[in-house]
Amino acid sequence: MKYRFLEDLTSDVLFESYGSTLEELFENSAEALFSVICEIDKIEPKEKIEFEFEGKNLEDALYYFLSNLLAESEINEVFLCKFEVEIQESEEGYKGKVVALGEKITPEKGGTVVKGITNYKFKIERSREYKATVSCDI
């Protein structure tokens, strides 16, 4: 399972995402986020967005990664559907880069507008695999 949606909140969407690696966790988190924003299975990988991100810990890195994806999506007016993440631990925390693919925004493929990522229940856990809990303000 890549991700699943949790409790039905009035002003937030809460999901858990999973990955056997950090890269997979971040990619699945991005996919969960954009499955809220658009009909992700109908989006074609025509446009490319690339950026770097970092955080002093894993939670910060994921928070900034998802927040930057939202911002880049809005600035470039694209719905994103495919994500390729590289991340590594550094002396300052975690650093990564992403290549995200998608297509120009069209109203008929739109979903729910996500205003931002919140700190509500936001966390990353590790047992056999990584699990992130993410809340989106809608």
Beta strands, then each sheet from edge to edge (+ up, - down):
strand 1: 3-8
strand 2: 12-19
strand 3: 47-55
strand 4: 78-90
strand 5: 93-104
strand 6: 116-126
strand 7: 130-137
sheet 1: 1+ 2- 7+ 6-
sheet 2: 3+ 5- 4+
end
